Amino acid sequence: MSIRRKLMVLMMGVSTAGVLAVGLLLLAYHVFSLHRAVVQTIDMEARIIASNCAAAVAFNDADDALDVLSSLRANPAVAEAFVLRDDGSLLAQYSSLHRSGVPLEPPRPEGEGFHFEGQGLLLVVHTIRTADAPLGTLCIR
């Protein structure tokens, strides 16, 4: 093989490697951006739902809390949601996957914000509060 041919093969190899590297970086960026957008969307929904559940928790009204949680069916990324009283007991639950009347096991939140559980599940936790004090906790998976 001539030097000219060897240089051409070398340049094509380097160019191909560069294009592949840029493609992989773009793919990683898009996956990261999508992941961040999903987290931000569910976090925003959790804040809205927590605010809308405040009266239901204050008056211990499970039906009203369930009505508010049921609005999460509009987001297919939400599998489960729980409204917990301030003592940690379950007031209401929503599940897009689980249809029977058997209660689901609510998570034990480690603090407000979002956490990743096993199998890559996202758990978003927000405090349900009035102007005076916290009333309970909203957990969304």
Salt bridges, closest charged atoms under 4 A:
ASP43 OD2 - ARG47 NE 3.38
ASP43 OD1 - HIS126 NE2 2.63
GLU80 OE1 - ARG141 NH1 2.55
GLU105 OE2 - ARG108 NH2 3.83
GLU112 OE2 - HIS126 ND1 3.12
GLU117 OE1 - ARG141 NE 2.88
